[in-house]
Amino acid sequence: MHALRRLLATRNRAAAPTPRNDHDGPIDRDLPGIEIAPGLRLIETFLPQPLPAQPLSLAFSKRADETVQPQDLLFFDTETTGLAGGTGTRAFMIGAADWHRDARRGEGLRVRQLLMSTMGAESAMLDAFAAWLGPTTVLSSYNGRCYDAPLLKTRYRLARRGDPISALDHVDLLFPTRRRWRGTWENCRLATIERQLLRIQREDDLPGSEAPGAWLDYLRGGSARNLRRVGEHNHQDVVTLAQLFLRLVQAEADERTPPPGHQPASE
């Protein structure tokens, strides 16, 4: 908290607000979603699509005999303050997607995002995310085993909350993606995988490196425009994770399936 306050103070001194005149109009402070606790917003969208009909093999992750129920998967990604490591780094947004069957909307991919609009909302955000997790939840991320999960575990510990993450299975998609496609494209960044494998081209995407500044600018009274763009970036990240998971499952299955007309070797 103290490190974040120091950074805010430094930014305030270095970049004083531009004087406004009577014709400027109000600053755009609108954030999407609903406030579910003081300073904490929930943004939820639903993308209609058929749920995977069968348990999904984890053979692509070197777990050949294991499967996961599609509705147990929770794809997640965080947006962080980007401070210099240690306990000063915090997540100001957690995005998650899961395959969900809704009585009113039918089957689809549900995307939920928690966004802190004040520094004091972290405990409420951690509690809300923990409520999304159950004993059978299987987390899935892109490098989240090395970054997002440890960061959240630290925040739960500092908030004197029980850690709901460590006991859960975690399928990190970065490593099987690298094994399968390393050398095929210039790198294995998620944006590259989207463009080359999933044929997704983002428009007006805010680079992840600018996310901390967008949040800090909003905290000191600036426009919400770039913070909304952070939310859109995070939304696409978790949707991409769900699509990439299915591609990895299919690629592994295709590799293990003999081509048509193949005759097994006689014993």
N, C-alpha and C positions, 0 to 999 in steps of 0.2 A: 504493500500500500504506500509506504513512504517513498519507495523508488518511483512509483507511478506518479505520485504527487509532485516529486521533484522534476520529472520529465514534463509534466503539464506546465509547471511554473516556468521552466526553461523555454518551452515553446511559446508561452504567452509573452515572455519578454522579447523573444527573437522575432515574433511575428504578430505585432499588435494589429488589432482589427482595422480594416480600412474605414476611414470616416464615411458615414452615410449621410445622404441628404434627404430631403423630404420626398423626393421622387423615387427613392430606391425601393420602397415597399418592404413588407415583412420578410425576414429570412425564412427560407424553406426548412422547417423543422419536422416535417411529417415523416413518421416511420410506419412501416406496414405492420399488420398484425394487431393483436389485442394485448393490453396490459394484464398479466395474470398475477403480478405482485408488484410492489413499488419498484419502478425502474427496470422491470423485466417484461419483455414482450415475447409473445408466442406468435410465430408466423407459420401457418399451415396451408399446404396445398395438396391436391389429390390428382394424380395422373391416371386416368382409367386405362387399364391394360389387364390381360389375363394373368392370373397368378401361375407360376410354374406348377405343373400338374404333379410332378414327382419329386421325391427327395433329390437333392443336388449332390453329386459326387464331389469329394474333396481331393480326388486323385491329382488334380493340377497342382495341389499344394503339398505333394509328396505324402498324402494320406490316403493310399489307394483303397483301403477297406472302409473308409468312413464316408458318411453322408450327413447332410444337414437339411432339416425341414425348411422350406423357403420362408415361412412366416416367422421362423426363429431368428433370421438374419436381421441385423441392424447395421446399416452402412452409416458411418459417421465421419465427421470432419470438423475441425475447430478453426476459428480465426482468432489470432492472438495479438497481444500488445507488441510483440516483437522486441521486448527489452532484452538486455544482455544476459540471458540465462538466469539460473538460480531461481529463488523464490519470487523474484520480481515479475516474471513472465506469467501472464494469466490469459485465459480464454475469455473473450468478450462475446463470442458467439459459438454455439454448438449446433451443428446441423445433423440431422439423421433422417434416413429413408428406410422404410420397410414395406414389404408386400402385405397388403391389408385387405380383408374382406369387410366391407361396410354395408350395413343393412339398407342404407338409403342410396349410397353411391355405387354399390357393387364392388367389383374387384379392381385393385389398382395399386400403384406405388404411392404411399403416403409420405410426404416430406414435411418434417417439423423442424423449426429452427427457434432456438432461444437466443435472444439478443438483449444484452445489458445496455440500458440507456443511461445508467448512473453507475458509479463505482461501487455503491453500496448494495447492488443487486446480486452479487456473486453467490452468496449462500443460497438465495432463492433459486438461482439458476442450477446450482449443483443438486439441490433437492429435486427440482423438476426433472433433470436428466436421469437421476437415479430412479425416479418413478417409472421411467420408460424401460427399465431393465428388469428382467426376471431370471429365475434360475436356469432356464433353457436358452436365454439369449446368446447368440453367437455374434460377436462384434466383427465387422469387416471394415477395412480402411485402406489407405494408400500411404504406406510408411507410418501409420498410426501406432504400430507396436513400438517404434523407436522414438516417436515424438508426441503425438496427441495423447495416447494413453498414459505415459509417464507424467506428462504435464497435468492431466486431470487428476491423477492419483495424488500428486503433490498438492493440488488445490484442495482436494477433499481432506487431506491430512492437516493442512494449515487452517482449514475451516472447522477442524475438530468434528469431522463427519466420518462415518465408516466408509471404507473404500468399497464401492459396489462393482469395481471393474476387474480387480485382480483374479477373482474366482471364475470369471467368464472365459470361454473359449474366444480366440481372436484369430481370424484369418486375414493376414495382411497380403494384399494383392500386388504390392510392389515387387516382391521377390519372384513369384511365379511369372509375372509379366516380364521381368528382366530375363529370366531363364529362357523364355519362349521367343522373345522378340529382340533381345540385345543384338545390335549390329544390323538389324533390319532397317531401323530408322536412326536419325541423328542422335536421339536420346530416348529415354523412357519416362519423360515427364508426362504427367497426366494430360496436359494440353496436347502433347504430341500424339498420345494414344487416342485421344478423342478425334483428332484430325485424320490420322492415318488409318485407324482400325474401325472407329465408330462413325466416321464421316460427319462429325459434329464440328461446326465452325462457329465459335463464339463471336458475338457482335457486341461492341462497346464494353468489353470485359475489363474490369479493373484488375491490374496485376496484384497478386497476393502481397507483394512487397509494399503496396500502398494502403493496405487494409489498416495497419496500426494508425497511420496518420489520419485516415478517414474517421476512425472512431474517436481519436483524441481531439480532432478538430470539432467534432459534434459535441463532445463533453465541454469544451470551452465556449460553446454558444454558436458554432458555425452551422453551415448548411448540412442537411441530412442527405443531400443528393448522392455523394460518394459512399455514404454508409449504406444506402439502399443498394448501390452497385455491389458492395461487399456481400450483401445478402443474396443477390442474384448469382454472384460467383460461387458462393457456398452452396446454394441450391443446385447449381449445375454439377458441382463436384460430387455430391452424394447421389444424384441421379446417374451420373457417369459410373460410379462405383457399382451400382446394381447392374448396369448394362455390361460392364467389363467382367463382372463375376460370371454372368451367363456365357459370355464369349470364351472365357477360360475353360468353363465346364465343357462347352461344345468342342473347343479345339482339342482338348484332351480325349474326348470320346471319339472324335474323328480319327485321331492318331491311333487309337486302339482298335478301330474297326477295320477289318480286312477289306480291300477294294473289291468291287464286284468281279466275279469270276475267279477269285483267288482260290487256289486249291491248297489245303493244308498239306504240309509235308508228311509223307507216309512214315509210319514208325518202322 
